[in-house]
């Protein structure tokens, strides 16, 4: 792992698929790109030692959901190349990100409080529609995995 520094983002992140027991998946639209829909995502802070801690924080920051329990680690860790548009956020020698995948089941669709600096719209979509709409391959696979494993 690279030394902690406030100058660069940590190349380790979380992805949280939020879904309802009625078969809907929450997606957020990035404020800086109207074609970029995603689940809750975010980098671990340098001082965070546990991806679950980061997932809980990102849920609160991006949706307003404050979950004490219910967050399920799917046991999936993805590694992927960081896209050129985001490379400047990372140290020059960093080219790959490590992503931990979680899921959160809700009884039904609920009110979401977006962070306008990150997202400008949200929607509840069927599993199939959500998988087709998301930008990243790992997000698509995570949604499909949640659909197969949901309780």
N, C-alpha and C positions, 0 to 999 in steps of 0.2 A: 504494500500500500504506500501511497505517496505521503509525504509529510503534510500534516494539517496546515493549511494556509487560508486566510480569508480572501486572498486574491483570486483563487480558482475554485470552481465547484469540485466536489468530491465525485469521482467517477463510479458511484454506486447509488442506486436509486430503488424506489418502490413503485409498484403498479398495483392499484386496488380496484377490482371490479365490484361495483355496487349493483346489486340486483334485488328484485322483489320476489316474494313467494308466488306472486301472480304472473311471473314470467317477463318482467321488464328489466332493462339494463339502463343505468344512468350514464349518459355521456355529457361531456363538457366541451364547448367550442372555444378554442384559443382566441384570445382577444386580438392577437397579432396576425391571425390567418383564418379567414372565414371558411376555409375548406378543411381545417384541421380539427377533427373531433377525437376525443380521447377519454379514457377512464381517468380516475385520479392518479396522478403521477408526481414524483418529486425526488430530488436528490437527498441523500442522507447528509446531515450537517456533520462537520468534522468531529464534533463532540458527541455525536450519537453512536452508541455501541451496538444497538439492536435495531434491525430493520423494522420490527414491529413498532418501536417508538416513533420512527420516521413515518410509518404508515398512519399511525394515529394522529400525528401532528398534521400531515398532509390532508387527511380527511377533514380535520377541523378548519384548516386554512382555506381549502378549496371549496368546501360544501357547507360549512357550519355544523356538520355532524360531529358530536362529541361522543365517541363510543368508548365505553369502559371495557366492554367485552363484545363478543360476537365477531370480531375480526379473525378470520381464518387464514393461516399460512398454508398456501397450496403446495408448498414444497418444491416450487419451480424457481430455478435461478437461470435467467437468460444472460447471455453475453452477446453484445452486438457492437458494431462500429458506430461511433458517434458521427452523425451527419455533419457535413461541412458547415452548414449554417450555425451550428451550435459549438463547433470546435473551439472558437475563441474563449468560451467560458471555462475551458479546462486548461490545465498545464500543457505546455507545448509537446511534451513527450507522451501525452495521453491520447489514445485513439479509440479506446474501447470502454464500454460501460457495463457494469454488472447490475442486473435488475432482479429484485425479489418480488414475487407475485403473491398477492393476498386477495381475499374475497370478503364481502360483507353482505349478508342477507338481511333485508328489511321486510316487514310484513306486507307493505304496500308502498306505492309512490308517496313521497313526502316532500315537504317544502325544503328547498335548497337555497343557501345563501352563498352566492358566488363572490369570489375575490375579483373585482373588476380589473385589477392589474394583470390577471392571468386569463380569465375567461369572461366571455360576454353573453353566453347563452348556455342553457342546458336542456336536455330532453330525455324522456323515458322511451326506450325503443325495445322492440322484441329482440330476442337473442340474435336472430338471423339478421335483422336490420342493423343492429349495433355492430355485429362482426363485419358487415359489409361497409359500414360508414367510417370506422376508425382508420387512422392514418398508418399506424405501425403494425407490422406483422406480429410482433410479440403481444400486442394488445388484442389482436384478432384471435390468436391462439388461446390467450387467457380467457376470453369470453366464451369460446367454444369449449374449453376445459370446464369452466364453471357450469355451463349448460349441462354437460355430461355428468358432472359430479354433484349437482345440487340435490339438496335433501327434499 
